[in-house]
Amino acid sequence: MADLSAFPVTRQFPPQHPDRLQLYSLPTPNGVKVSIMLEELGLPYEVHRVDISKDETWTPEFLSLNPNGKIPAIIDPDGPGGKPLPLFESGAILVYLAEKSGRFLPTDPAARYETLQWVFFQMAAIGPMFGQVGFFHKYAGSAFEDKRPRDRYVAESRRLLGVLEGRLKDRQWIMGDDYTIADIATLGWVRNLVEHYGAGDLVGYADFPHVAAWLERGVARPAVQRGLNIPPLS
């Protein structure tokens, strides 16, 4: 049996199955990237619900795993060389799991880098901008009388949807016929913008039919349906 006692986070979230990959997460747009990937791969894992409303990411134990105090994070007891590997940042985790399993990331070097650029596009642009729309439209920012900050992020999010629309106009998935970590990284954020944030009308989502069709295809995948609800909110 794997010994994960060297990782302080296991004192906060004791593993019941230390031989399995340990996932520390919530079903947020970033969190579900990893749960969807694990469900797609069928890898055995143990999930730990991290309650951000109780500041559980800011304990010394959790910060020892992710000094940035964010979910998701993992510990793979069977990392490189058979040694446990702690890892944070959802994009890095997706790349790691793709390379570990040999799935959802092309092996052809050119296609591999093309896929990674779309993963980084999500990480650098779609996630931050859509998240700001959510803050200013649904959460505390909605009370601001000055709508210029909201409108700035709405305009940029609409532009980013246009970039994605252009990419998907003649493709089933971001990389064409092959479903990859670029799709896994992005699906949850587009879904969240429209459904959880309720910003579809605000960003003119109806103007992006290829994005909408891609999202529908993605959400129809059984592994995506499961991963979107892992771990349960209650």
CORJODA-V573742 format. One line per field, one symbol per residue. psi: psi as a letter, one per 20 degrees, with the letter a starting at -180 (. if undefined). Layout:
# CORJODA-V573742
psi=???
This chain:
# CORJODA-V573742
psi=pqojiiohhihhnpphmiiqppporqlrhggigghgghhhhkqprpppooohijkiijqhghhhgoiikqqrqrpoimapjjqpoqprohghgggghghhikqjoqhpgghghgghhhghggghfgggghhhgggihhbhiiiphojggghghgghhhghhhghghhjhkqgrhjcippaigghhhghgggggggghkjghgjlhijmhhgghggggghipghggghikpqqh.
